[in-house]
Amino acid sequence: MTDSRARGNGKIWPSKGELPMYSKKAYLQQIEDVIARGPYRDNWDSLSQHRTPKWFRDAKFGIFIHWGVYSVPAFGNEWYSRNMYIQGSPEFRHHQQVYGSQKDFGYKDFIPMFKAENFDASAWTDLFRKAGARYVVPVAEHHDGFQMYRSDISHWNAYEMGPKRDVLGELTQEMEKKGLINGASTHRIEHWFFMGHGKDFESDITEAEKEGDFYWPAMPEGDHQDLFSEPVPTKDFLEDWMVRTCELIDRYQIKELYFDWWIQHSSAKPYLQKIAAYYYNRAVEWNEEVLIAYKHDAFMFGTALVDIERGQFANVQPFYWQTDTAIAKNSWCYTENNDFKKAKDIICDLADVVSKNGNLLLNVGPKADGTISAEDTAVLLEIGEWLEANGEAIYGSHVWRTAAEGPTMVEEGQFTDRKDKVFTKEDFRFTVNGSHLYAMCLNYPHDGHISIKSLAEQDASCLPKFHGIIDAVDVLGFEETPVWKRTENGLEIETRNVRTDKPVVFKITMR
């Protein structure tokens, strides 16, 4: 791995002379220089030549981390910094009851309380490895504008305030040690309007905010869905956002750059093209494969990776994609009232997503002190135990001619993951890995008898249905040899001792 970074005191930053002392003007010129000398230009035609990395296609399962100042109040969700300034909202009332008026105790006053005294990057990454994750994407900067890494652009970061630690740097070091692929997400662009409601009444957010201040620019919110909504982000703000993103790329050499949703605004388009060209050219310099994940058609299709927030595609896709979801149904960050999903439901989603050419990025929300809740930990360890036994059906796998079989329809679209899916013994998901086909029964019956219709005995007149020869059927994770036969109705499989609430995987050997 090409790595020109200097290390010291548990932090990561560029070697002396690698980057100039920060000035926006100098960094903007550096961006132009990197684009000019690299193979990628800042236009969709050039960026469409980029390909999804092999490491991503093989990894299938990653961990997302929402952890920041919003973890201190641990109320509502990670949008606390916005909602606490919306008069009449639950967060507004909670804040006044617990902390007092927003004039006397604002969001910035949570920063000294964010001590992260029990944060252990090594323990976190050990847990993620045990969960079976292959890549990790911490939130580097959320909508609140507090950077979870060392930055030369803003003093409002975890290295200088709060924990006084380079959180992303420490995690990146541990990922490298333990063979995990490092990524990061930036939600900075939403900061344009995120604190704007604080100007609707007397609070600590004032009209005096200027570039570089924590709450700047705190503009009116407008319509999130309007791609041309007013007020349009200014050149100063968009350049600041672009430079922050490129600093993140340079300092940590991230392999997945994840963008949250508001980058689809029309004003962001030319800056997205520059960021992508800069990032892809940097990756060429590093001799690394990287990707950008985006939502809502913010990028031209084929120039970056499609991401579906808290949702899935109903059918297999001819392109690689990612879903990001969370263990908690109600929040991305830790709150005292989180409603946690069951491990078996997440594993079913993983099987479904992978069978349809996707990856699952699963979010964990640590507590403000740096510990990961017992509920999150238990779910991660259950997933890891299942992947330990069944990972060959997931990692490095490819789509089969049929992705899914069964009566249960998966609802397509974002924000559908809060509804529990009830699968039956007739619901299967398929993958191929090397010389084997894998059939995953999402709800294995107690009587141990299933029938896979997609593998029924067919004659040549039924082409193009499956017409191959099956030599053997094994069940993963259990000390039992299944009894099987092919009929005109399906591949009939019987087991005696397979008992689990999680998907059961059959390894099918073809001649």
Secondary structure, DSSP 8 states (H G I E B T S, - for coil): ----EEEETTEEEE-TTTS-S--HHHHHHHHHHHHHHSS--SSHHHHTT----HHHHHH-EEEEE--SGGGTT--S-TTHHHHTTSTTSHHHHHHHHHT--TTTS-GGGGGGG---TT--HHHHHHHHHHTT-SEEEEEEE-TT--BSS--SS-S-BTTTSTT-S-HHHHHHHHHHHTT-EEEEEE-GGGHHHHTGGGGSSSSS--TT--TTSSSTT------TT-TT-SS---HHHHHHHHHHHHHHHHHH--SEEEE-GGGGSGGGHHHHHHHHHHHHHHHHHHT---EEEE-TT-S-TTSSEEEEET-B-SS--SS-EEEEEESBSS-SS--TT--B--HHHHHHHHHHHHHTTEEEEEEE---TTS---HHHHHHHHHHHHHHHHHGGGTTT-B--S--EESS----BBSS-TTS-----TT-EEEEEETTEEEEEESS--TT-EEEEGGG----GGGTTS----EEEEEETTSS---EEEE-SS-EEEE-SS---SS-EEEEEEE-
